[in-house]
Amino acid sequence: MFDFNSTENASSKDPGVGFIDSLLKGMAQILFCSSPLSGLLFLIATFILSTKAGLLCILGLIITTTCAHFFKYNKVLIAEGFYSYNGALLGILWLYLDDITVPSFILFILSCVLVVFFQHFFINSMFKRGQILPTLSIGSMFMVWLALIVSYAFGLISYPLDIEPLEISPISFFQNPDYEFMGQYLLEYSGALILCALGIFYNSHLSCLMAMISFFVTIPIAIFLAGNSSLYWHNLFFNIIPLSIAVGGIYFKFNLSSLLYSFFGILLVVLVLFFAHHYLRILGLPVMLAPLNIVIYLLYAPFLKGLKLEKTLKLYRIPLPVGHTPESILQWSANRELSDKYWHTLFKKTS
């Protein structure tokens, strides 16, 4: 657990060690983890997928963290990677711009600086209004879209981006699935998947459980809907697995209700992904993590002031500053229940 207003954790480390620690934590935050070792494993996984993406991740993490320090933003938030994870996501998502040229590299640096301002504005506006909403990956997603629009406007890349359509024929494909494609896809990304699984497991066993469940749920969905479209497989995994980790123990207390709610979220992601991909493709923009962001807000927003809804569905929304892992959240919840029981018993005896 940590306090956003405390500077104890942020100032207790050597500056160099603390800086690297915050970079790795920022990398870890892309899959709702907080351990530096998890971040290191995710970074290695990124290099396995693409050396270019790995290098851009490191650069994005350094730029966003440095900017947050330069503008003297909250030290605890910086140390926990809440400003830098969008820089890491920019590094991965920047591959949509294809070749890295001098103009696109300058755009990347500017996007990393701007995403820090966006993140700071978003965090401040949410906390001032008392609506503690997750910031997710909105900043990095909009920066990539903005960079693509600028690139189109100045002729840096040809319009529109070559994004394959989602031509789904579920019945025919399900009757004769392309198991060879599925095997090749999973084998090609097996190294990165294993490293990500280890990183999640090290940070939280419950988060790893949710990630594994969603992984095996996504495979038949991809077989049934995605056919042999690697883009659709990417989009399904990149949106469904983080959503399951977030809903199944980070933003809601881990229990059977949150598990079922995450399954409901998976269905929404598939629906949103299909329509978002179709309409964004017309504009020459990739869908990226739009379904994840949209669905988490749809699932989270009704509970902001809905205590009755929480009790009815047994879905307990967690204040975001409470803890890093589902396990720490469960411990916090148990301590709070013991405290409530103690004071209730004490008042009953004295009344």
HUKA-V825413 format. One line per field, one symbol per residue. phi: phi as a letter, one per 20 degrees, with the letter a starting at -180 (. if undefined). psi: psi as a letter, one per 30 degrees, with the letter a starting at -180 (. if undefined). burial: # if it has 24 or more other C-alpha atoms within 12 Angstrom, else .. A space follows every 10 residues. Layout:
phi = ???
psi = ???
burial = ???
//
This chain:
phi = .bdfeedfff dedggfffff gfffffffff cldcegffff fffffffffa ffffffffff ffffffffff elfgfffffe nfeefffffg ffffffemfe dgffffffff ffffffffff ffffffffem eeefeldfff ffffffffff fffdmfcfee ffdffeeecg fffffcfeff fgffffffdf ffffffffff fffaffffgf ffffffffgf ffffdemdef fffgffffef fffffffeqe ecffafffff ffffffffff ffgfffffff ffemdffldg ggfffffffe gfefcdfffg ffelddfdgg ffaecgffff ffffffffff fffffffffe e
psi = llkffkgeef gflkeeeeee eeeeeeeeff hhlgkeeeee eeeeeeeeek eeeeeeeeee eeeeeeeeee ghlkeeeeef gfffffeeee eeffffgbkj leeeeeeeee eeeefeeeee eeeeeeeefg jikkfbgeee eeeeeeeeee eeeggelkkl kikkljjkie eeeffikife eeeeeeeege eeeeeeeeee eeekeeeeee eeeeefeeee eeeeefbhje eeeeeeefee eeeeeeehfe fkkjaeeeee eeeeeeeeee eeeeeeeeee eefgklebge eeeeeeeeee effehieeee eefhjjkkke geleleeeee eeeeeeeeee eeeeeeeeef .
burial = .#.#....## .......### ########## ########## #######... .######### #########. ..######## ########## #######... ...##.#### ########## .##....... .######### #########. #....##... #.#.##.... ......#... .#..#...#. .######### ########## #####.#### ########## ########## ########## #####..### ########## ####.##..# #..####### ########## ..##...... ....###### ########## ..#....... .......... .
//
